[in-house]
Amino acid sequence: MNFKFDIQDFLIGTTALGVEVNLQGANADFKVTTLEKKEGSIDVVGFENYNSQETFFEKLNVEMPIYLSIGGKGIINKKVAAKETISDDDLIQLVLPNAKIADFYLQKKSLGNNQWVVSIIRKSVLDEILQEFKSLKAYVLKIVLGPFSIVNVSGLLANDNATINVPGHQLQYKKGELIAHKASTEATNGLIQIVDDQVDLNHLVSFSNALYHFSQPDDDGGISMAENQDEFKQKKIFKVAGFGLLGIFMVSLIVNFLLFENYKATYQALHTQVERDKGKLVMLASLETQLEQKKGFLDVSGILEASKTSYYSDQLANSVPKSMKLTEMHIHPIIGKIKRAEVIHFNSKSIRVEGESKKSTDFNNWVKELEKLDWIKDLKILNYSQTGGGSTGEFELEILLN
């Protein structure tokens, strides 16, 4: 197994959850292993067991990447003989005759010599489980049917020829490669030595799942979750960038505060000097004149007018339906273009709003609700565009104030 210690740790984190789901009809039990990379080594944070789906999802840490295996009722694991080039449509017929590949997720594990262990699960069953994770905004980055993630630890065992018993299965590995699999009812109580850790056989699958986060195995036939992987990385990048920008903002505030204190001290020193030296009162009068001119400029531009910008923005934000979002809001927009040496004027009776709406009906209803507000004089829809059927619409709206 090839462990990676690079920028990926920064992007996707150093902790991971390995979860083994054992389906039992209407219910399921969950075994969870949490691993963390510290100073170049991977340590076990803890093992957990949950006997109900409700309890598991209540306790789930949705900030961690999740590596999932599914077993129990609803999973079919079957050894078949087939060429490597066989299509999934033909392969599923060897497992479940007359089944349609469109209704199933299929996974195949090579035993060598054109022998395969093929695992299938109905899409409706797995999709229901994935929907639970999605509703919590938890990211499942990999799915394996059955106990076959154990390949991650097979190469770390002291014996090159290892027979491993986990609940319901017996697997045989040779030099890190799976060579045999069969169903088993043999008891699995006990520990197995993996490098410096002793792992309970009942948690070996979830432990192996979590190792996917820190390894770069070859394609092992698991179910692809490429979209979730990309979204999770983008989420982490967004968080890192957000904290970076926040840090820059805080540094900027501190620098501005120090500059302000410095300017304030300078002003006080100058003022004291003026008191000591009346001859410099002319300079002070000139500075005061300049200050009045700049204040007059602000008065003319409308910036100092009493406003209800916070009230308007709160009212607009609170009125937006869940299917819509505002992307820009300009309260008292600038009239015309800014030109050098000319007074800047603002339209104190206008607000421009831009945003996106999943449904045009929601947008129209929102506009009608806005028209009922007593502080709004009139509404103008400047633009509403929708690129295709079912796509998000973009709008631009001008609100005239009383």
Phi, psi and omega in degrees: 000133186257102181281144183245135179230078185216202183298342178301324178301321181290324185277320185247001174092170184246010176235152182208152176251126169258125184235128173249122179256125177250104183288136181226052182078244183285343182236181178202152170246156189230132171246131188232134173236132177251125178243149179219138177266124179227124174050044174086359177236157180254121184247150174278121176278321179176162175242141180221151176235138176228130184265000178217149180296321182298313181295318180302311184289334175293323184269351187297130174275101188283353179279344182267147173291144186241134178240119198242139168235146183240130177216181178094206183294139181098350177254132174247122174246123183219137176275128180225159174253126182196153175289155182297334184275000182298140180282159177297326179299318180283326183295320182293335177293332177286338180266314183218092183306143179071004177285150178259127183300334180294341182264357188227151162267137184233138178225138178231138180239127183283136171255001184088160177056041179059030174251139185224148163257115182256130179241137178225153175212143178296139181299324181298325181289309182291321180297326178295320178293315181296328179296326177297316178296317183296323181296335178266003183060036175263144186252114172269116187263346178202146178229133175235132175273127181084193187267019194282357173291350179301343175307333181294334181252349184300325180281353181259359181280153182293328182261127179293331177254099187240136171250122186242128176252121172236164185310116175087356186215149169234126181237142178239128181240146175228117182052044175081002181248137178289126180239346179201150177209141173205158175292148184213144174250010182294141180298145185241019178290138179138177182241153175233136182276122177234103185055247183263001184249147169254123186244131175298132180302331179290343178248008185296323181293313180294324176299314180295323177302313183297332180295339177304329183295331187252002183239169176233068182289158171296163179303115185255016174082006178293173181281128185291133175231043185301321181296317177296321179298316179295316181296320181295318179296318179297322178297316180295319179298318180298318180295315181298315179297321180298315178294325178297314179295323178297320178297317178298319179298317181295318178298319179298318178298317181296317179298316179296322179296316180296320177296319179299314180298322179294314178297322179296316179296321179296317179299316180297321179294319179295320181296319177297321179295322178298319179296325180282332185234092183298339181295343181264009178296332178296319178297319179297318179298322178296318179295321178295322177298316178298321178298316179296322178298316180292323177294320176298322177300316179294323178298316181294322183289342179093359184295325185274000178295145177300133184226166177238041185301318180296319180297314181297314182295321178296316180299314181293316182297319182290339183273349187286126176295165181294333183279000181236160172212146177268133179255333178213147176215122179244105178268127185057064183294159180290138177270121179074201181255151178283125179237144182299138177067014176242148181292136178272128179248142180242144175275095185284359180247024185217149172224131176251133183232135173236149181186191182229146180223131178287332181229134179292330180296320178296322179295314180298319179295322179295318178300319179297321178294322179296322182297340180279345183289135188288342181270358179258125180274317182201160178233139176232122175274105184280331181196142169213118183227144180220121191286331183195175183299126177081357182276166181287134178269146177249138183225159174224132189225137173249128181250124177264130186265151175288000000 
